[in-house]
Amino acid sequence: MAITTTSLLVGFMVWFLVSVLAPLLQNAQIVDRSEAFWLVAMTGLAGGLLRLIWMFLPPVVGTRRLVFWSTIAMMAPMIGWAWVLTAPAEVLRESFAGLMVLAFFTGIGGAIFSGYMPSTSYFFPKKKQGLVLGLQAGIGNFGVACVQLLTPIFVTIGVFGAALTSASGAAMSQALYLQSAPFFILILLVIAAVLAFVFLKSVPIKANFRQQRDIFRNKNTWLMMLIYLVTFGCFSGLAGTFALMLNQLVVEVPTISWLGGTTIAFLGAFIGSLVRICWGPLCDRFGGAIWTFVSCIGIALSSLVVIYALSNTREIVFAVASGAPQFEVPLGLFLAGMFALFFFSGIGNAATFKQMPMIFPPRQAGGVIGWTAAIAAFGPFIFSVTLNVLSGTSGNFGQKIIPIFVIVCVLALVAAAINWHFYARPNAEFKS
């Protein structure tokens, strides 16, 4: 489990690397706001699509081969990013299609979750599933916080290649070596691959693709899919777009100015990941269903706080160069709502992974975990595309994106009602 979890953590670093590179590329005027959101969207699209493949692999290929070859596969986009980011700004600006392709293939780092988690679930009894899956998933999710915290540090270290220059060729206020971030992640992938090859063993359950399709005839598969889409969909979607939102909503982020929102964006993923770990034992003690209910209600209420903060976004100054208005959200209120969203999504992520092994037999539980995780992995794609479409090219960014949090609030209440009726109430059909 330790080796699989290590590989999973590095995988999430791969998956969410673009969530930090995109705002840095925007700050350097390599991509515009819309293009930055599209880069993040591609990682979410690939993460969801590729999880639909990885979810079937554990009983087919076994844990050892799955983890080893998945780790090897993640090296390819990291090599690509490390090489491409050594190019001058003018070349990068003309290479957006290539950046989109690389962003898509970083989704492999998200795909592995739907293979690793079911694989781990096969090794442990139901009474320990909350602790074990909460611990592994939570540590894996820490990869998001790690890459968002460490990338602003990595990019100041010149490993190879020249520092990035501004799009005009002028010197930047701080030398940035964007290629250093994927280079350091590549080193971690090499270590993870060696550990997997030497120490891992395969799962004790075997099944082919046809045998695993029976999960789709069970209504609980679809109910849990909707619930997990709300919890992990919020976590992954907000984690992927948090830095970009801060770049648009906070004119002077209270940290290092040339890195913008990237220097505090890691806190959201850190909170959600830590909570997922801590709530695993509580889900074993009290059951997952009641905590999922608490999570969904908390997500709905937190969304209302974010909506209120965004509704008070105000125009503050006109940019000298373009004459375009700038807008600023009430930072304290906005961060409180966002961090609460991450907190309650973390509870829900832990609780749902306790519910599924209780509702389904072991092999089906692994498949359902993989399937629900695959659908929820579209979170970065859904949030990025929706935020991009809603915000347009001008106007009050904060007020324009309010509808997405209204939708989150409504879906959370629907998920809470479904969870209460089928799983949490005293006479529920499936107590979990």
Residue pairs with C-beta under 8 A, 6 or more apart in sequence:
1 120
1 123
1 132
1 136
3 67
3 192
3 195
3 196
3 199
3 200
4 63
4 67
4 116
4 119
4 120
4 136
4 196
4 200
5 135
5 136
5 139
5 140
6 192
6 195
7 67
7 70
7 71
7 112
7 116
7 192
7 193
7 195
7 196
8 112
8 113
8 116
8 136
8 137
8 139
8 140
8 143
9 139
9 140
9 142
9 143
9 146
10 71
10 74
10 109
10 143
10 185
10 188
10 189
10 192
11 70
11 71
11 74
11 108
11 109
11 110
11 112
11 113
11 116
11 140
11 143
12 109
12 110
12 113
12 140
12 141
12 142
12 143
12 144
12 146
12 147
13 109
13 143
13 144
13 146
13 147
13 185
13 188
14 74
14 77
14 78
14 106
14 108
14 109
14 143
14 185
14 189
15 43
15 47
15 106
15 107
15 108
15 109
15 110
15 143
15 144
16 43
16 109
16 143
16 144
16 147
16 148
16 239
16 240
16 269
17 78
17 81
17 106
17 109
17 147
17 151
17 181
17 182
17 185
18 39
18 40
18 42
18 43
18 103
18 106
19 40
19 43
19 144
19 147
19 148
19 239
19 240
19 241
19 242
19 243
19 244
19 265
19 380
20 147
20 148
20 151
20 152
20 181
20 243
20 262
20 265
21 39
21 81
21 85
21 151
21 178
21 181
22 31
22 36
22 37
22 39
22 40
22 243
22 244
23 36
23 243
23 244
23 247
23 260
23 261
23 262
24 151
24 155
24 176
24 178
24 259
24 260
24 262
25 31
25 36
25 39
25 92
25 99
25 178
26 32
26 33
26 35
26 36
26 244
26 247
27 247
27 258
27 259
27 260
28 89
28 164
28 166
28 167
28 172
28 176
29 89
29 93
29 166
29 167
29 168
30 89
30 92
30 93
30 167
31 39
31 93
31 96
31 99
33 244
33 248
33 388
33 391
33 393
34 388
34 393
35 96
36 244
37 241
37 244
37 384
37 385
37 387
37 388
38 100
38 384
38 385
38 388
39 99
39 100
39 103
40 103
40 240
40 241
40 244
40 380
40 384
41 380
41 381
41 384
41 385
41 388
42 100
42 103
42 104
42 107
42 381
43 103
43 104
43 106
43 107
43 110
43 240
43 380
43 381
44 107
44 110
44 236
44 237
44 240
44 377
44 378
44 379
44 380
44 381
44 382
44 383
44 384
45 104
45 107
45 378
45 381
46 103
46 104
46 105
46 106
46 107
46 108
46 110
46 111
47 107
47 109
47 110
47 111
47 236
47 377
47 378
47 380
47 381
48 107
48 110
48 374
48 375
48 376
48 377
48 378
48 381
49 107
50 107
50 108
50 110
50 111
51 110
51 111
51 113
51 114
51 370
51 373
51 374
51 377
52 114
52 371
52 374
53 111
54 66
54 70
54 111
54 112
54 113
54 114
54 115
54 370
54 374
55 114
55 115
55 118
55 367
55 370
55 371
55 373
55 374
56 209
56 212
56 367
56 370
57 66
57 115
58 66
58 115
58 118
58 119
58 122
58 203
58 205
58 366
58 370
59 203
59 205
59 206
59 207
59 208
59 212
59 363
59 366
60 206
60 207
60 208
60 209
62 202
62 203
63 119
63 200
63 201
63 202
63 203
64 196
64 197
64 200
64 201
64 202
65 202
66 115
66 116
66 119
67 112
67 116
67 119
67 196
67 200
68 193
68 196
68 197
68 200
70 108
70 111
70 112
70 115
70 116
71 189
71 192
71 193
71 196
72 193
73 108
74 108
74 109
74 112
74 189
75 186
75 189
75 190
75 193
76 105
76 108
77 102
77 105
77 106
77 108
77 109
77 182
78 182
78 183
78 185
78 186
78 189
79 182
79 186
80 102
80 105
81 102
81 106
81 179
81 181
81 182
82 179
82 182
82 183
82 186
83 179
84 92
84 95
84 98
84 99
84 102
84 179
85 92
85 161
85 164
85 178
85 179
85 182
86 160
86 161
86 162
86 179
87 95
88 162
88 165
88 169
89 164
89 165
89 166
89 167
89 169
90 167
90 169
92 99
93 167
109 143
110 236
110 377
111 377
113 137
113 140
113 373
113 377
114 369
114 370
114 371
114 373
114 374
114 377
115 370
116 136
116 140
117 133
117 136
117 137
117 353
117 366
117 369
117 370
117 373
118 365
118 366
118 367
118 369
118 370
119 203
119 366
120 132
120 133
120 136
121 129
121 132
121 133
121 357
121 362
121 365
121 366
121 369
122 203
122 204
122 205
122 362
122 363
122 366
123 203
123 204
124 132
126 357
126 358
127 284
128 284
129 284
129 353
129 354
129 357
129 358
130 280
130 281
130 282
130 283
130 284
130 288
130 350
130 351
130 353
130 354
131 280
131 281
131 284
132 280
133 280
133 350
133 353
133 354
133 357
133 369
134 276
134 277
134 279
134 280
134 281
134 283
134 350
134 353
134 354
135 277
135 280
137 276
137 349
137 350
137 353
138 273
138 274
138 275
138 276
138 277
138 278
138 280
138 346
138 349
138 350
139 273
139 277
141 235
141 269
141 272
141 273
141 276
141 346
141 349
142 269
142 270
142 273
142 274
144 239
144 266
144 269
144 273
145 266
145 267
145 269
145 270
145 273
146 266
147 181
147 185
148 239
148 243
148 262
148 265
148 266
148 269
149 266
149 270
150 181
150 184
151 181
151 262
152 256
152 259
152 262
152 263
154 177
154 180
154 181
154 183
154 184
155 176
155 177
155 178
155 180
155 181
156 174
156 175
156 176
156 177
157 177
157 180
158 175
158 177
158 180
159 177
159 179
159 180
159 183
159 184
160 179
160 183
161 177
161 179
163 172
163 175
163 176
163 177
164 172
164 175
164 176
164 177
164 178
165 171
165 172
166 172
172 258
173 258
174 258
205 362
205 363
205 366
207 363
212 363
212 367
214 364
215 221
215 360
215 364
215 367
215 368
215 371
216 371
218 360
218 364
218 368
220 359
220 360
220 368
220 422
220 430
221 368
221 371
221 372
223 418
223 422
224 352
224 355
224 356
224 359
224 368
224 372
225 371
225 372
225 375
225 376
226 414
226 415
226 418
227 292
227 296
227 348
227 352
227 415
227 418
227 419
228 348
228 349
228 352
228 372
228 373
228 375
228 376
229 372
229 375
229 376
229 379
229 411
230 296
230 299
230 348
230 408
230 411
230 412
230 415
231 292
231 295
231 296
231 299
231 345
231 347
231 348
231 349
231 351
231 352
231 376
231 415
232 345
232 348
232 349
232 352
232 373
232 376
232 377
232 379
233 375
233 376
233 378
233 379
233 382
234 299
234 341
234 345
234 379
234 408
235 269
235 272
235 342
235 345
235 346
235 349
235 379
236 376
236 377
236 379
236 380
237 379
237 380
237 382
237 383
237 384
238 268
238 338
238 341
238 342
238 345
238 379
238 383
239 268
239 269
239 272
239 342
239 380
240 379
240 380
240 383
240 384
241 380
241 383
241 384
241 387
242 261
242 265
242 268
242 269
242 338
243 260
243 261
243 262
243 265
244 261
244 384
244 387
245 261
245 387
245 401
246 253
246 260
246 261
246 264
246 265
247 253
247 260
247 261
248 327
248 391
248 397
248 398
249 310
249 313
249 327
249 328
249 329
249 334
249 397
249 398
250 261
250 328
250 329
250 331
251 316
251 317
251 326
251 328
253 260
253 261
253 263
253 264
254 264
254 331
255 263
255 264
256 263
267 339
268 338
268 339
268 341
268 342
269 342
271 339
271 342
271 343
271 346
272 342
272 343
272 345
272 346
272 349
273 346
274 346
275 342
275 343
275 346
275 347
275 350
276 346
276 347
276 349
276 350
277 350
278 350
279 291
279 346
279 347
279 350
279 351
280 350
280 354
282 291
282 350
283 291
283 350
283 351
283 354
284 354
287 354
287 358
287 424
287 431
287 432
288 350
288 351
288 352
288 353
288 354
288 355
288 358
288 423
288 432
289 351
289 355
289 419
289 423
289 424
289 428
289 431
289 432
290 351
290 424
291 347
291 348
291 350
291 351
291 354
292 347
292 348
292 351
292 352
292 355
292 415
292 419
292 423
292 424
293 416
293 419
293 420
293 424
294 344
294 347
295 344
295 345
295 347
295 348
295 351
296 344
296 348
296 412
296 413
296 415
296 416
296 419
297 412
297 413
297 416
298 340
298 343
298 344
298 347
299 341
299 344
299 345
299 348
299 408
299 409
299 412
300 408
300 409
300 412
300 413
300 416
301 340
302 337
302 338
302 340
302 341
302 343
302 344
303 337
303 341
303 405
303 406
303 408
303 409
303 412
304 337
304 409
305 333
305 336
305 337
305 340
306 334
306 337
306 338
306 341
306 405
307 337
307 402
307 405
307 406
307 409
308 333
308 337
309 329
309 330
309 333
309 334
309 336
309 337
309 398
310 329
310 334
310 398
310 399
310 401
310 402
310 405
311 398
311 399
311 402
312 329
312 330
312 333
312 398
313 327
313 328
313 329
313 330
313 396
313 397
313 398
313 399
314 327
314 328
315 325
315 326
315 327
315 396
316 326
316 327
316 328
317 325
317 326
318 324
318 325
318 326
319 325
319 326
324 394
327 396
327 397
327 398
329 398
341 408
352 372
353 369
354 432
355 423
355 432
356 365
356 368
356 369
356 372
356 432
357 365
357 369
358 431
358 432
359 365
359 368
359 423
359 430
359 432
360 368
383 404
386 404
387 401
387 404
390 400
390 401
390 403
390 404
391 397
391 400
391 401
392 400
420 428
421 428
422 428
422 429
422 430
423 429
423 430
423 431
423 432
